[in-house]
Amino acid sequence: QVQLVESGGGSVQSGGSLRLSCTVSGGTVSRFSMGWFRQAPGKEREGVAVQTEGGSIRYRDSVKGRFTVSQDNVKNIVYLEMNNLKPEDTAMYYCAARAGWWQSFASSGVNHWGQGTQVTVSS
């Protein structure tokens, strides 16, 4: 059974950095298209970064230049490096895996979700 476990969340001040990890077990991360989503209180879940055809990463406009996704296929871990964090980045962050490439930031078609890790950015 495939499981995704996020870690690395926390509380930082505006301008700070965090690196989230998503550890995949029960499957090989390279066999999935991985994505990161977030959900702020009272808001819908939104895509932050998703793996599109060919393995390239598509970033949400608001995080471009600040967030970077990387992947360690040996350790089966996907990372989300977040720099220059802003209060509006405050949310629960989720890792997601699907069998096919993401065509958009829609969360439909996700096969596996992690439990989430909280990121709080104070001004």
Solvent accessible surface area in square Angstrom, and as a share of the most:
residue,aa,sasa,rsa
1,Q,188,0.84
2,V,27,0.15
3,Q,103,0.46
4,L,9,0.04
5,V,77,0.44
6,E,6,0.03
7,S,58,0.38
8,G,37,0.36
9,G,31,0.29
10,G,28,0.27
11,S,93,0.60
12,V,29,0.17
13,Q,135,0.60
14,S,58,0.38
15,G,45,0.43
16,G,24,0.23
17,S,59,0.38
18,L,31,0.15
19,R,130,0.47
20,L,0,0.00
21,S,20,0.13
22,C,0,0.00
23,T,56,0.33
24,V,5,0.03
25,S,52,0.33
26,G,58,0.55
27,G,24,0.23
28,T,58,0.34
29,V,0,0.00
30,S,64,0.41
31,R,191,0.70
32,F,36,0.15
33,S,2,0.01
34,M,6,0.03
35,G,1,0.01
36,W,2,0.01
37,F,1,0.01
38,R,15,0.05
39,Q,65,0.29
40,A,24,0.18
41,P,119,0.75
42,G,91,0.88
43,K,139,0.59
44,E,153,0.69
45,R,85,0.31
46,E,53,0.24
47,G,1,0.01
48,V,0,0.00
49,A,1,0.01
50,V,1,0.00
51,Q,22,0.10
52,T,26,0.15
53,E,128,0.57
54,G,71,0.68
55,G,26,0.25
56,S,64,0.42
57,I,51,0.26
58,R,111,0.40
59,Y,44,0.17
60,R,69,0.25
61,D,114,0.59
62,S,63,0.41
63,V,0,0.00
64,K,115,0.49
65,G,87,0.84
66,R,23,0.08
67,F,5,0.02
68,T,73,0.43
69,V,23,0.13
70,S,58,0.38
71,Q,60,0.27
72,D,39,0.20
73,N,84,0.43
74,V,145,0.83
75,K,129,0.55
76,N,30,0.15
77,I,28,0.14
78,V,0,0.00
79,Y,28,0.11
80,L,0,0.00
81,E,58,0.26
82,M,0,0.00
83,N,61,0.31
84,N,81,0.41
85,L,1,0.00
86,K,73,0.31
87,P,55,0.34
88,E,122,0.55
89,D,1,0.00
90,T,35,0.20
91,A,1,0.01
92,M,62,0.28
93,Y,0,0.00
94,Y,32,0.12
95,C,0,0.00
96,A,0,0.00
97,A,0,0.00
98,R,49,0.18
99,A,82,0.63
100,G,32,0.31
101,W,97,0.34
102,W,4,0.01
103,Q,142,0.63
104,S,47,0.30
105,F,42,0.18
106,A,51,0.39
107,S,49,0.32
108,S,81,0.52
109,G,48,0.46
110,V,25,0.14
111,N,83,0.42
112,H,52,0.23
113,W,89,0.31
114,G,9,0.09
115,Q,109,0.48
116,G,9,0.09
117,T,17,0.10
118,Q,76,0.34
119,V,0,0.00
120,T,52,0.30
121,V,8,0.04
122,S,56,0.36
123,S,126,0.81
